[in-house]
Amino acid sequence: MRAYADGDCELARTLKLKDRELDALTRDFSDKLVERATVDSELVPSYLDLIFVARALERIGDHATNIAEDSFWRDRAADIRHTYSPKKED
């Protein structure tokens, strides 16, 4: 939202990498909860709730990235949606 409100094109460019980081965190979190569910089967409903919350937060990140990309388009008339953005090394 800050990239859109301030017309900050550099911030808009950084969000794709941050979104990839959020995607990876969500995957790791979900994988760990699935692993825990095999040990604590009575807590499966709670683990599923947490997975759904994590996915919803990840989707918010996707929307924020889309807004930033639209902001970049508005200010620079350039489409950065499908540009290469290197993945962060772990």
PyMOL Python script that loads the backbone (N, CA, C, O; Angstrom):
from pymol import cmd

cmd.read_pdbstr("""\
ATOM      1  N   MET A   1       0.828  -1.190   0.000  1.00  0.00           N
ATOM      2  CA  MET A   1       0.000   0.000   0.000  1.00  0.00           C
ATOM      3  C   MET A   1       0.877   1.260   0.000  1.00  0.00           C
ATOM      4  O   MET A   1       0.537   2.279  -0.601  1.00  0.00           O
ATOM      5  N   ARG A   2       2.005   1.153   0.688  1.00  0.00           N
ATOM      6  CA  ARG A   2       2.908   2.302   0.752  1.00  0.00           C
ATOM      7  C   ARG A   2       3.464   2.617  -0.639  1.00  0.00           C
ATOM      8  O   ARG A   2       3.577   3.786  -1.009  1.00  0.00           O
ATOM      9  N   ALA A   3       3.805   1.598  -1.398  1.00  0.00           N
ATOM     10  CA  ALA A   3       4.315   1.817  -2.755  1.00  0.00           C
ATOM     11  C   ALA A   3       3.269   2.516  -3.607  1.00  0.00           C
ATOM     12  O   ALA A   3       3.599   3.404  -4.392  1.00  0.00           O
ATOM     13  N   TYR A   4       2.027   2.127  -3.460  1.00  0.00           N
ATOM     14  CA  TYR A   4       0.945   2.723  -4.238  1.00  0.00           C
ATOM     15  C   TYR A   4       0.689   4.162  -3.796  1.00  0.00           C
ATOM     16  O   TYR A   4       0.620   5.069  -4.626  1.00  0.00           O
ATOM     17  N   ALA A   5       0.549   4.369  -2.484  1.00  0.00           N
ATOM     18  CA  ALA A   5       0.211   5.691  -1.961  1.00  0.00           C
ATOM     19  C   ALA A   5       1.308   6.722  -2.232  1.00  0.00           C
ATOM     20  O   ALA A   5       1.021   7.876  -2.551  1.00  0.00           O
ATOM     21  N   ASP A   6       2.557   6.300  -2.103  1.00  0.00           N
ATOM     22  CA  ASP A   6       3.677   7.223  -2.262  1.00  0.00           C
ATOM     23  C   ASP A   6       4.257   7.234  -3.670  1.00  0.00           C
ATOM     24  O   ASP A   6       5.135   8.041  -3.975  1.00  0.00           O
ATOM     25  N   GLY A   7       3.774   6.347  -4.524  1.00  0.00           N
ATOM     26  CA  GLY A   7       4.350   6.247  -5.860  1.00  0.00           C
ATOM     27  C   GLY A   7       5.802   5.801  -5.809  1.00  0.00           C
ATOM     28  O   GLY A   7       6.620   6.227  -6.624  1.00  0.00           O
ATOM     29  N   ASP A   8       6.118   4.939  -4.844  1.00  0.00           N
ATOM     30  CA  ASP A   8       7.487   4.474  -4.622  1.00  0.00           C
ATOM     31  C   ASP A   8       7.768   3.262  -5.510  1.00  0.00           C
ATOM     32  O   ASP A   8       7.480   2.125  -5.135  1.00  0.00           O
ATOM     33  N   CYS A   9       8.327   3.517  -6.675  1.00  0.00           N
ATOM     34  CA  CYS A   9       8.589   2.453  -7.649  1.00  0.00           C
ATOM     35  C   CYS A   9       9.652   1.479  -7.171  1.00  0.00           C
ATOM     36  O   CYS A   9       9.574   0.290  -7.479  1.00  0.00           O
ATOM     37  N   GLU A  10      10.626   1.945  -6.437  1.00  0.00           N
ATOM     38  CA  GLU A  10      11.673   1.041  -5.936  1.00  0.00           C
ATOM     39  C   GLU A  10      11.088   0.067  -4.917  1.00  0.00           C
ATOM     40  O   GLU A  10      11.428  -1.116  -4.930  1.00  0.00           O
ATOM     41  N   LEU A  11      10.231   0.539  -4.053  1.00  0.00           N
ATOM     42  CA  LEU A  11       9.556  -0.355  -3.112  1.00  0.00           C
ATOM     43  C   LEU A  11       8.693  -1.356  -3.865  1.00  0.00           C
ATOM     44  O   LEU A  11       8.660  -2.537  -3.518  1.00  0.00           O
ATOM     45  N   ALA A  12       8.006  -0.895  -4.880  1.00  0.00           N
ATOM     46  CA  ALA A  12       7.166  -1.782  -5.682  1.00  0.00           C
ATOM     47  C   ALA A  12       7.996  -2.902  -6.296  1.00  0.00           C
ATOM     48  O   ALA A  12       7.539  -4.043  -6.367  1.00  0.00           O
ATOM     49  N   ARG A  13       9.198  -2.590  -6.734  1.00  0.00           N
ATOM     50  CA  ARG A  13      10.077  -3.611  -7.332  1.00  0.00           C
ATOM     51  C   ARG A  13      10.509  -4.668  -6.315  1.00  0.00           C
ATOM     52  O   ARG A  13      10.726  -5.821  -6.686  1.00  0.00           O
ATOM     53  N   THR A  14      10.636  -4.299  -5.060  1.00  0.00           N
ATOM     54  CA  THR A  14      11.148  -5.230  -4.046  1.00  0.00           C
ATOM     55  C   THR A  14      10.096  -6.230  -3.575  1.00  0.00           C
ATOM     56  O   THR A  14      10.438  -7.242  -2.964  1.00  0.00           O
ATOM     57  N   LEU A  15       8.839  -5.962  -3.846  1.00  0.00           N
ATOM     58  CA  LEU A  15       7.799  -6.800  -3.261  1.00  0.00           C
ATOM     59  C   LEU A  15       7.724  -8.204  -3.839  1.00  0.00           C
ATOM     60  O   LEU A  15       7.289  -9.121  -3.142  1.00  0.00           O
ATOM     61  N   LYS A  16       8.126  -8.402  -5.072  1.00  0.00           N
ATOM     62  CA  LYS A  16       8.077  -9.754  -5.643  1.00  0.00           C
ATOM     63  C   LYS A  16       9.002 -10.695  -4.872  1.00  0.00           C
ATOM     64  O   LYS A  16       8.623 -11.830  -4.583  1.00  0.00           O
ATOM     65  N   LEU A  17      10.197 -10.244  -4.537  1.00  0.00           N
ATOM     66  CA  LEU A  17      11.120 -11.066  -3.762  1.00  0.00           C
ATOM     67  C   LEU A  17      10.554 -11.321  -2.364  1.00  0.00           C
ATOM     68  O   LEU A  17      10.635 -12.438  -1.854  1.00  0.00           O
ATOM     69  N   LYS A  18       9.984 -10.291  -1.752  1.00  0.00           N
ATOM     70  CA  LYS A  18       9.382 -10.474  -0.429  1.00  0.00           C
ATOM     71  C   LYS A  18       8.205 -11.437  -0.494  1.00  0.00           C
ATOM     72  O   LYS A  18       7.987 -12.216   0.434  1.00  0.00           O
ATOM     73  N   ASP A  19       7.448 -11.389  -1.584  1.00  0.00           N
ATOM     74  CA  ASP A  19       6.328 -12.314  -1.750  1.00  0.00           C
ATOM     75  C   ASP A  19       6.839 -13.747  -1.884  1.00  0.00           C
ATOM     76  O   ASP A  19       6.236 -14.672  -1.341  1.00  0.00           O
ATOM     77  N   ARG A  20       7.936 -13.932  -2.598  1.00  0.00           N
ATOM     78  CA  ARG A  20       8.526 -15.274  -2.697  1.00  0.00           C
ATOM     79  C   ARG A  20       8.985 -15.775  -1.335  1.00  0.00           C
ATOM     80  O   ARG A  20       8.839 -16.958  -1.028  1.00  0.00           O
ATOM     81  N   GLU A  21       9.535 -14.893  -0.524  1.00  0.00           N
ATOM     82  CA  GLU A  21       9.948 -15.273   0.826  1.00  0.00           C
ATOM     83  C   GLU A  21       8.729 -15.697   1.646  1.00  0.00           C
ATOM     84  O   GLU A  21       8.771 -16.697   2.363  1.00  0.00           O
ATOM     85  N   LEU A  22       7.650 -14.932   1.535  1.00  0.00           N
ATOM     86  CA  LEU A  22       6.419 -15.272   2.247  1.00  0.00           C
ATOM     87  C   LEU A  22       5.863 -16.605   1.765  1.00  0.00           C
ATOM     88  O   LEU A  22       5.391 -17.403   2.575  1.00  0.00           O
ATOM     89  N   ASP A  23       5.911 -16.860   0.464  1.00  0.00           N
ATOM     90  CA  ASP A  23       5.467 -18.146  -0.081  1.00  0.00           C
ATOM     91  C   ASP A  23       6.268 -19.296   0.541  1.00  0.00           C
ATOM     92  O   ASP A  23       5.699 -20.312   0.938  1.00  0.00           O
ATOM     93  N   ALA A  24       7.586 -19.127   0.622  1.00  0.00           N
ATOM     94  CA  ALA A  24       8.444 -20.169   1.185  1.00  0.00           C
ATOM     95  C   ALA A  24       8.150 -20.383   2.666  1.00  0.00           C
ATOM     96  O   ALA A  24       8.101 -21.521   3.133  1.00  0.00           O
ATOM     97  N   LEU A  25       7.956 -19.295   3.403  1.00  0.00           N
ATOM     98  CA  LEU A  25       7.619 -19.422   4.827  1.00  0.00           C
ATOM     99  C   LEU A  25       6.299 -20.156   5.018  1.00  0.00           C
ATOM    100  O   LEU A  25       6.170 -20.992   5.913  1.00  0.00           O
ATOM    101  N   THR A  26       5.329 -19.845   4.182  1.00  0.00           N
ATOM    102  CA  THR A  26       4.029 -20.493   4.273  1.00  0.00           C
ATOM    103  C   THR A  26       4.159 -21.986   3.987  1.00  0.00           C
ATOM    104  O   THR A  26       3.583 -22.812   4.695  1.00  0.00           O
ATOM    105  N   ARG A  27       4.917 -22.327   2.947  1.00  0.00           N
ATOM    106  CA  ARG A  27       5.131 -23.753   2.626  1.00  0.00           C
ATOM    107  C   ARG A  27       5.815 -24.477   3.781  1.00  0.00           C
ATOM    108  O   ARG A  27       5.388 -25.561   4.179  1.00  0.00           O
ATOM    109  N   ASP A  28       6.876 -23.877   4.318  1.00  0.00           N
ATOM    110  CA  ASP A  28       7.612 -24.502   5.424  1.00  0.00           C
ATOM    111  C   ASP A  28       6.719 -24.678   6.650  1.00  0.00           C
ATOM    112  O   ASP A  28       6.736 -25.726   7.294  1.00  0.00           O
ATOM    113  N   PHE A  29       5.946 -23.653   6.963  1.00  0.00           N
ATOM    114  CA  PHE A  29       5.046 -23.695   8.105  1.00  0.00           C
ATOM    115  C   PHE A  29       4.007 -24.801   7.932  1.00  0.00           C
ATOM    116  O   PHE A  29       3.753 -25.577   8.853  1.00  0.00           O
ATOM    117  N   SER A  30       3.414 -24.862   6.749  1.00  0.00           N
ATOM    118  CA  SER A  30       2.405 -25.888   6.475  1.00  0.00           C
ATOM    119  C   SER A  30       3.012 -27.285   6.547  1.00  0.00           C
ATOM    120  O   SER A  30       2.406 -28.202   7.102  1.00  0.00           O
ATOM    121  N   ASP A  31       4.197 -27.444   5.991  1.00  0.00           N
ATOM    122  CA  ASP A  31       4.877 -28.742   6.049  1.00  0.00           C
ATOM    123  C   ASP A  31       5.138 -29.172   7.488  1.00  0.00           C
ATOM    124  O   ASP A  31       4.949 -30.338   7.832  1.00  0.00           O
ATOM    125  N   LYS A  32       5.567 -28.246   8.318  1.00  0.00           N
ATOM    126  CA  LYS A  32       5.829 -28.564   9.726  1.00  0.00           C
ATOM    127  C   LYS A  32       4.544 -28.933  10.457  1.00  0.00           C
ATOM    128  O   LYS A  32       4.536 -29.844  11.284  1.00  0.00           O
ATOM    129  N   LEU A  33       3.467 -28.233  10.154  1.00  0.00           N
ATOM    130  CA  LEU A  33       2.204 -28.561  10.806  1.00  0.00           C
ATOM    131  C   LEU A  33       1.674 -29.921  10.360  1.00  0.00           C
ATOM    132  O   LEU A  33       1.113 -30.660  11.169  1.00  0.00           O
ATOM    133  N   VAL A  34       1.843 -30.252   9.104  1.00  0.00           N
ATOM    134  CA  VAL A  34       1.432 -31.571   8.622  1.00  0.00           C
ATOM    135  C   VAL A  34       2.251 -32.650   9.324  1.00  0.00           C
ATOM    136  O   VAL A  34       1.718 -33.688   9.715  1.00  0.00           O
ATOM    137  N   GLU A  35       3.535 -32.400   9.479  1.00  0.00           N
ATOM    138  CA  GLU A  35       4.398 -33.341  10.188  1.00  0.00           C
ATOM    139  C   GLU A  35       3.939 -33.512  11.636  1.00  0.00           C
ATOM    140  O   GLU A  35       3.875 -34.628  12.152  1.00  0.00           O
ATOM    141  N   ARG A  36       3.622 -32.395  12.280  1.00  0.00           N
ATOM    142  CA  ARG A  36       3.128 -32.450  13.668  1.00  0.00           C
ATOM    143  C   ARG A  36       1.806 -33.197  13.754  1.00  0.00           C
ATOM    144  O   ARG A  36       1.548 -33.902  14.729  1.00  0.00           O
ATOM    145  N   ALA A  37       0.971 -33.042  12.737  1.00  0.00           N
ATOM    146  CA  ALA A  37      -0.345 -33.683  12.740  1.00  0.00           C
ATOM    147  C   ALA A  37      -0.216 -35.201  12.749  1.00  0.00           C
ATOM    148  O   ALA A  37      -1.090 -35.894  13.271  1.00  0.00           O
ATOM    149  N   THR A  38       0.855 -35.719  12.179  1.00  0.00           N
ATOM    150  CA  THR A  38       1.041 -37.172  12.197  1.00  0.00           C
ATOM    151  C   THR A  38       1.383 -37.673  13.595  1.00  0.00           C
ATOM    152  O   THR A  38       1.145 -38.838  13.915  1.00  0.00           O
ATOM    153  N   VAL A  39       1.943 -36.795  14.430  1.00  0.00           N
ATOM    154  CA  VAL A  39       2.297 -37.159  15.803  1.00  0.00           C
ATOM    155  C   VAL A  39       1.151 -36.873  16.766  1.00  0.00           C
ATOM    156  O   VAL A  39       0.850 -37.686  17.639  1.00  0.00           O
ATOM    157  N   ASP A  40       0.513 -35.718  16.604  1.00  0.00           N
ATOM    158  CA  ASP A  40      -0.568 -35.285  17.501  1.00  0.00           C
ATOM    159  C   ASP A  40      -1.892 -35.285  16.748  1.00  0.00           C
ATOM    160  O   ASP A  40      -2.436 -34.222  16.448  1.00  0.00           O
ATOM    161  N   SER A  41      -2.405 -36.451  16.446  1.00  0.00           N
ATOM    162  CA  SER A  41      -3.600 -36.535  15.601  1.00  0.00           C
ATOM    163  C   SER A  41      -4.826 -35.857  16.226  1.00  0.00           C
ATOM    164  O   SER A  41      -5.724 -35.431  15.500  1.00  0.00           O
ATOM    165  N   GLU A  42      -4.876 -35.753  17.536  1.00  0.00           N
ATOM    166  CA  GLU A  42      -6.023 -35.094  18.167  1.00  0.00           C
ATOM    167  C   GLU A  42      -6.032 -33.585  17.913  1.00  0.00           C
ATOM    168  O   GLU A  42      -7.057 -32.929  18.098  1.00  0.00           O
ATOM    169  N   LEU A  43      -4.900 -33.041  17.493  1.00  0.00           N
ATOM    170  CA  LEU A  43      -4.810 -31.599  17.239  1.00  0.00           C
ATOM    171  C   LEU A  43      -4.928 -31.248  15.753  1.00  0.00           C
ATOM    172  O   LEU A  43      -4.712 -30.096  15.374  1.00  0.00           O
ATOM    173  N   VAL A  44      -5.264 -32.218  14.916  1.00  0.00           N
ATOM    174  CA  VAL A  44      -5.373 -31.974  13.476  1.00  0.00           C
ATOM    175  C   VAL A  44      -6.304 -30.805  13.151  1.00  0.00           C
ATOM    176  O   VAL A  44      -5.943 -29.974  12.317  1.00  0.00           O
ATOM    177  N   PRO A  45      -7.489 -30.700  13.770  1.00  0.00           N
ATOM    178  CA  PRO A  45      -8.350 -29.541  13.447  1.00  0.00           C
ATOM    179  C   PRO A  45      -7.666 -28.190  13.716  1.00  0.00           C
ATOM    180  O   PRO A  45      -7.819 -27.245  12.942  1.00  0.00           O
ATOM    181  N   SER A  46      -6.927 -28.114  14.799  1.00  0.00           N
ATOM    182  CA  SER A  46      -6.214 -26.862  15.108  1.00  0.00           C
ATOM    183  C   SER A  46      -5.107 -26.598  14.102  1.00  0.00           C
ATOM    184  O   SER A  46      -4.905 -25.459  13.680  1.00  0.00           O
ATOM    185  N   TYR A  47      -4.391 -27.645  13.716  1.00  0.00           N
ATOM    186  CA  TYR A  47      -3.336 -27.483  12.720  1.00  0.00           C
ATOM    187  C   TYR A  47      -3.914 -27.043  11.379  1.00  0.00           C
ATOM    188  O   TYR A  47      -3.334 -26.203  10.690  1.00  0.00           O
ATOM    189  N   LEU A  48      -5.047 -27.610  11.018  1.00  0.00           N
ATOM    190  CA  LEU A  48      -5.696 -27.195   9.763  1.00  0.00           C
ATOM    191  C   LEU A  48      -6.110 -25.727   9.823  1.00  0.00           C
ATOM    192  O   LEU A  48      -5.950 -24.992   8.849  1.00  0.00           O
ATOM    193  N   ASP A  49      -6.643 -25.303  10.971  1.00  0.00           N
ATOM    194  CA  ASP A  49      -7.003 -23.889  11.121  1.00  0.00           C
ATOM    195  C   ASP A  49      -5.780 -22.995  10.913  1.00  0.00           C
ATOM    196  O   ASP A  49      -5.867 -21.972  10.233  1.00  0.00           O
ATOM    197  N   LEU A  50      -4.653 -23.376  11.491  1.00  0.00           N
ATOM    198  CA  LEU A  50      -3.437 -22.583  11.347  1.00  0.00           C
ATOM    199  C   LEU A  50      -2.944 -22.565   9.903  1.00  0.00           C
ATOM    200  O   LEU A  50      -2.467 -21.539   9.420  1.00  0.00           O
ATOM    201  N   ILE A  51      -3.059 -23.696   9.216  1.00  0.00           N
ATOM    202  CA  ILE A  51      -2.665 -23.747   7.805  1.00  0.00           C
ATOM    203  C   ILE A  51      -3.538 -22.805   6.976  1.00  0.00           C
ATOM    204  O   ILE A  51      -3.036 -22.094   6.104  1.00  0.00           O
ATOM    205  N   PHE A  52      -4.852 -22.801   7.250  1.00  0.00           N
ATOM    206  CA  PHE A  52      -5.748 -21.912   6.505  1.00  0.00           C
ATOM    207  C   PHE A  52      -5.450 -20.444   6.798  1.00  0.00           C
ATOM    208  O   PHE A  52      -5.524 -19.606   5.899  1.00  0.00           O
ATOM    209  N   VAL A  53      -5.115 -20.127   8.047  1.00  0.00           N
ATOM    210  CA  VAL A  53      -4.736 -18.748   8.387  1.00  0.00           C
ATOM    211  C   VAL A  53      -3.462 -18.354   7.644  1.00  0.00           C
ATOM    212  O   VAL A  53      -3.374 -17.259   7.089  1.00  0.00           O
ATOM    213  N   ALA A  54      -2.476 -19.251   7.638  1.00  0.00           N
ATOM    214  CA  ALA A  54      -1.209 -18.966   6.937  1.00  0.00           C
ATOM    215  C   ALA A  54      -1.457 -18.745   5.449  1.00  0.00           C
ATOM    216  O   ALA A  54      -0.875 -17.839   4.852  1.00  0.00           O
ATOM    217  N   ARG A  55      -2.313 -19.561   4.852  1.00  0.00           N
ATOM    218  CA  ARG A  55      -2.620 -19.392   3.430  1.00  0.00           C
ATOM    219  C   ARG A  55      -3.337 -18.076   3.168  1.00  0.00           C
ATOM    220  O   ARG A  55      -3.093 -17.430   2.149  1.00  0.00           O
ATOM    221  N   ALA A  56      -4.216 -17.672   4.075  1.00  0.00           N
ATOM    222  CA  ALA A  56      -4.918 -16.395   3.904  1.00  0.00           C
ATOM    223  C   ALA A  56      -3.929 -15.231   3.983  1.00  0.00           C
ATOM    224  O   ALA A  56      -4.017 -14.282   3.204  1.00  0.00           O
ATOM    225  N   LEU A  57      -2.996 -15.306   4.919  1.00  0.00           N
ATOM    226  CA  LEU A  57      -1.983 -14.253   5.028  1.00  0.00           C
ATOM    227  C   LEU A  57      -1.087 -14.223   3.799  1.00  0.00           C
ATOM    228  O   LEU A  57      -0.703 -13.151   3.331  1.00  0.00           O
ATOM    229  N   GLU A  58      -0.754 -15.400   3.277  1.00  0.00           N
ATOM    230  CA  GLU A  58       0.049 -15.458   2.058  1.00  0.00           C
ATOM    231  C   GLU A  58      -0.706 -14.840   0.889  1.00  0.00           C
ATOM    232  O   GLU A  58      -0.110 -14.182   0.037  1.00  0.00           O
ATOM    233  N   ARG A  59      -2.001 -15.049   0.850  1.00  0.00           N
ATOM    234  CA  ARG A  59      -2.822 -14.471  -0.221  1.00  0.00           C
ATOM    235  C   ARG A  59      -2.873 -12.949  -0.104  1.00  0.00           C
ATOM    236  O   ARG A  59      -2.913 -12.252  -1.117  1.00  0.00           O
ATOM    237  N   ILE A  60      -2.872 -12.435   1.113  1.00  0.00           N
ATOM    238  CA  ILE A  60      -2.799 -10.989   1.318  1.00  0.00           C
ATOM    239  C   ILE A  60      -1.492 -10.455   0.725  1.00  0.00           C
ATOM    240  O   ILE A  60      -1.472  -9.390   0.109  1.00  0.00           O
ATOM    241  N   GLY A  61      -0.409 -11.201   0.917  1.00  0.00           N
ATOM    242  CA  GLY A  61       0.867 -10.821   0.314  1.00  0.00           C
ATOM    243  C   GLY A  61       0.787 -10.794  -1.197  1.00  0.00           C
ATOM    244  O   GLY A  61       1.357  -9.909  -1.837  1.00  0.00           O
ATOM    245  N   ASP A  62       0.076 -11.766  -1.780  1.00  0.00           N
ATOM    246  CA  ASP A  62      -0.109 -11.777  -3.236  1.00  0.00           C
ATOM    247  C   ASP A  62      -0.848 -10.528  -3.702  1.00  0.00           C
ATOM    248  O   ASP A  62      -0.476  -9.905  -4.696  1.00  0.00           O
ATOM    249  N   HIS A  63      -1.898 -10.173  -2.972  1.00  0.00           N
ATOM    250  CA  HIS A  63      -2.671  -8.981  -3.337  1.00  0.00           C
ATOM    251  C   HIS A  63      -1.822  -7.707  -3.196  1.00  0.00           C
ATOM    252  O   HIS A  63      -1.890  -6.812  -4.038  1.00  0.00           O
ATOM    253  N   ALA A  64      -1.028  -7.640  -2.131  1.00  0.00           N
ATOM    254  CA  ALA A  64      -0.163  -6.472  -1.936  1.00  0.00           C
ATOM    255  C   ALA A  64       0.839  -6.348  -3.086  1.00  0.00           C
ATOM    256  O   ALA A  64       1.118  -5.247  -3.560  1.00  0.00           O
ATOM    257  N   THR A  65       1.374  -7.486  -3.529  1.00  0.00           N
ATOM    258  CA  THR A  65       2.305  -7.479  -4.651  1.00  0.00           C
ATOM    259  C   THR A  65       1.610  -7.004  -5.920  1.00  0.00           C
ATOM    260  O   THR A  65       2.175  -6.228  -6.691  1.00  0.00           O
ATOM    261  N   ASN A  66       0.388  -7.469  -6.135  1.00  0.00           N
ATOM    262  CA  ASN A  66      -0.376  -7.026  -7.308  1.00  0.00           C
ATOM    263  C   ASN A  66      -0.620  -5.526  -7.283  1.00  0.00           C
ATOM    264  O   ASN A  66      -0.526  -4.863  -8.316  1.00  0.00           O
ATOM    265  N   ILE A  67      -0.930  -4.990  -6.115  1.00  0.00           N
ATOM    266  CA  ILE A  67      -1.153  -3.548  -5.994  1.00  0.00           C
ATOM    267  C   ILE A  67       0.134  -2.787  -6.304  1.00  0.00           C
ATOM    268  O   ILE A  67       0.104  -1.764  -6.989  1.00  0.00           O
ATOM    269  N   ALA A  68       1.257  -3.285  -5.802  1.00  0.00           N
ATOM    270  CA  ALA A  68       2.535  -2.634  -6.075  1.00  0.00           C
ATOM    271  C   ALA A  68       2.862  -2.669  -7.566  1.00  0.00           C
ATOM    272  O   ALA A  68       3.349  -1.685  -8.124  1.00  0.00           O
ATOM    273  N   GLU A  69       2.590  -3.809  -8.210  1.00  0.00           N
ATOM    274  CA  GLU A  69       2.841  -3.910  -9.654  1.00  0.00           C
ATOM    275  C   GLU A  69       1.945  -2.948 -10.432  1.00  0.00           C
ATOM    276  O   GLU A  69       2.388  -2.340 -11.406  1.00  0.00           O
ATOM    277  N   ASP A  70       0.702  -2.808 -10.012  1.00  0.00           N
ATOM    278  CA  ASP A  70      -0.203  -1.849 -10.646  1.00  0.00           C
ATOM    279  C   ASP A  70       0.277  -0.423 -10.433  1.00  0.00           C
ATOM    280  O   ASP A  70       0.157   0.423 -11.319  1.00  0.00           O
ATOM    281  N   SER A  71       0.823  -0.162  -9.248  1.00  0.00           N
ATOM    282  CA  SER A  71       1.367   1.156  -8.947  1.00  0.00           C
ATOM    283  C   SER A  71       2.543   1.471  -9.870  1.00  0.00           C
ATOM    284  O   SER A  71       2.663   2.582 -10.388  1.00  0.00           O
ATOM    285  N   PHE A  72       3.399   0.485 -10.063  1.00  0.00           N
ATOM    286  CA  PHE A  72       4.539   0.680 -10.951  1.00  0.00           C
ATOM    287  C   PHE A  72       4.050   0.980 -12.364  1.00  0.00           C
ATOM    288  O   PHE A  72       4.581   1.864 -13.036  1.00  0.00           O
ATOM    289  N   TRP A  73       3.046   0.247 -12.806  1.00  0.00           N
ATOM    290  CA  TRP A  73       2.461   0.472 -14.135  1.00  0.00           C
ATOM    291  C   TRP A  73       1.898   1.892 -14.238  1.00  0.00           C
ATOM    292  O   TRP A  73       2.093   2.581 -15.240  1.00  0.00           O
ATOM    293  N   ARG A  74       1.206   2.310 -13.196  1.00  0.00           N
ATOM    294  CA  ARG A  74       0.613   3.647 -13.187  1.00  0.00           C
ATOM    295  C   ARG A  74       1.677   4.733 -13.314  1.00  0.00           C
ATOM    296  O   ARG A  74       1.494   5.712 -14.037  1.00  0.00           O
ATOM    297  N   ASP A  75       2.786   4.554 -12.607  1.00  0.00           N
ATOM    298  CA  ASP A  75       3.800   5.602 -12.546  1.00  0.00           C
ATOM    299  C   ASP A  75       4.845   5.523 -13.657  1.00  0.00           C
ATOM    300  O   ASP A  75       5.390   6.548 -14.065  1.00  0.00           O
ATOM    301  N   ARG A  76       5.127   4.321 -14.147  1.00  0.00           N
ATOM    302  CA  ARG A  76       6.192   4.156 -15.131  1.00  0.00           C
ATOM    303  C   ARG A  76       5.715   3.589 -16.459  1.00  0.00           C
ATOM    304  O   ARG A  76       6.503   3.498 -17.401  1.00  0.00           O
ATOM    305  N   ALA A  77       4.465   3.210 -16.558  1.00  0.00           N
ATOM    306  CA  ALA A  77       3.908   2.592 -17.763  1.00  0.00           C
ATOM    307  C   ALA A  77       4.742   1.393 -18.207  1.00  0.00           C
ATOM    308  O   ALA A  77       4.971   1.180 -19.398  1.00  0.00           O
ATOM    309  N   ALA A  78       5.189   0.620 -17.225  1.00  0.00           N
ATOM    310  CA  ALA A  78       5.969  -0.589 -17.505  1.00  0.00           C
ATOM    311  C   ALA A  78       5.387  -1.733 -16.690  1.00  0.00           C
ATOM    312  O   ALA A  78       5.022  -1.570 -15.526  1.00  0.00           O
ATOM    313  N   ASP A  79       5.309  -2.889 -17.328  1.00  0.00           N
ATOM    314  CA  ASP A  79       4.746  -4.070 -16.692  1.00  0.00           C
ATOM    315  C   ASP A  79       5.873  -4.873 -16.049  1.00  0.00           C
ATOM    316  O   ASP A  79       6.741  -5.393 -16.750  1.00  0.00           O
ATOM    317  N   ILE A  80       5.865  -4.980 -14.709  1.00  0.00           N
ATOM    318  CA  ILE A  80       6.901  -5.742 -14.009  1.00  0.00           C
ATOM    319  C   ILE A  80       6.343  -7.058 -13.471  1.00  0.00           C
ATOM    320  O   ILE A  80       7.013  -7.735 -12.692  1.00  0.00           O
ATOM    321  N   ARG A  81       5.143  -7.424 -13.869  1.00  0.00           N
ATOM    322  CA  ARG A  81       4.531  -8.643 -13.334  1.00  0.00           C
ATOM    323  C   ARG A  81       5.308  -9.898 -13.671  1.00  0.00           C
ATOM    324  O   ARG A  81       5.402 -10.799 -12.837  1.00  0.00           O
ATOM    325  N   HIS A  82       5.861  -9.986 -14.849  1.00  0.00           N
ATOM    326  CA  HIS A  82       6.502 -11.222 -15.289  1.00  0.00           C
ATOM    327  C   HIS A  82       8.000 -11.056 -15.504  1.00  0.00           C
ATOM    328  O   HIS A  82       8.619 -11.814 -16.250  1.00  0.00           O
ATOM    329  N   THR A  83       8.567 -10.065 -14.848  1.00  0.00           N
ATOM    330  CA  THR A  83      10.003  -9.854 -14.974  1.00  0.00           C
ATOM    331  C   THR A  83      10.745 -10.798 -14.040  1.00  0.00           C
ATOM    332  O   THR A  83      10.207 -11.270 -13.038  1.00  0.00           O
ATOM    333  N   TYR A  84      11.984 -11.056 -14.394  1.00  0.00           N
ATOM    334  CA  TYR A  84      12.806 -11.955 -13.583  1.00  0.00           C
ATOM    335  C   TYR A  84      13.113 -11.309 -12.251  1.00  0.00           C
ATOM    336  O   TYR A  84      13.506 -10.145 -12.175  1.00  0.00           O
ATOM    337  N   SER A  85      12.927 -12.082 -11.215  1.00  0.00           N
ATOM    338  CA  SER A  85      13.305 -11.656  -9.876  1.00  0.00           C
ATOM    339  C   SER A  85      14.010 -12.831  -9.222  1.00  0.00           C
ATOM    340  O   SER A  85      13.381 -13.853  -8.949  1.00  0.00           O
ATOM    341  N   PRO A  86      15.297 -12.705  -8.968  1.00  0.00           N
ATOM    342  CA  PRO A  86      16.050 -13.855  -8.446  1.00  0.00           C
ATOM    343  C   PRO A  86      15.501 -14.320  -7.109  1.00  0.00           C
ATOM    344  O   PRO A  86      15.105 -13.513  -6.267  1.00  0.00           O
ATOM    345  N   LYS A  87      15.484 -15.628  -6.928  1.00  0.00           N
ATOM    346  CA  LYS A  87      15.052 -16.185  -5.650  1.00  0.00           C
ATOM    347  C   LYS A  87      16.143 -15.984  -4.621  1.00  0.00           C
ATOM    348  O   LYS A  87      17.333 -16.068  -4.926  1.00  0.00           O
ATOM    349  N   LYS A  88      15.724 -15.720  -3.409  1.00  0.00           N
ATOM    350  CA  LYS A  88      16.672 -15.542  -2.327  1.00  0.00           C
ATOM    351  C   LYS A  88      17.253 -16.899  -1.954  1.00  0.00           C
ATOM    352  O   LYS A  88      16.519 -17.875  -1.804  1.00  0.00           O
ATOM    353  N   GLU A  89      18.534 -16.956  -1.808  1.00  0.00           N
ATOM    354  CA  GLU A  89      19.203 -18.201  -1.428  1.00  0.00           C
ATOM    355  C   GLU A  89      19.040 -18.422   0.060  1.00  0.00           C
ATOM    356  O   GLU A  89      19.126 -17.483   0.850  1.00  0.00           O
ATOM    357  N   ASP A  90      18.802 -19.680   0.442  1.00  0.00           N
ATOM    358  CA  ASP A  90      18.641 -20.009   1.876  1.00  0.00           C
ATOM    359  C   ASP A  90      19.973 -20.210   2.539  1.00  0.00           C
ATOM    360  O   ASP A  90      20.031 -20.491   3.736  1.00  0.00           O
TER     361      ASP A  90
END
""", "prot")
cmd.dss("prot")
cmd.show_as("cartoon", "prot")
cmd.util.cbc("prot")
cmd.orient("prot")
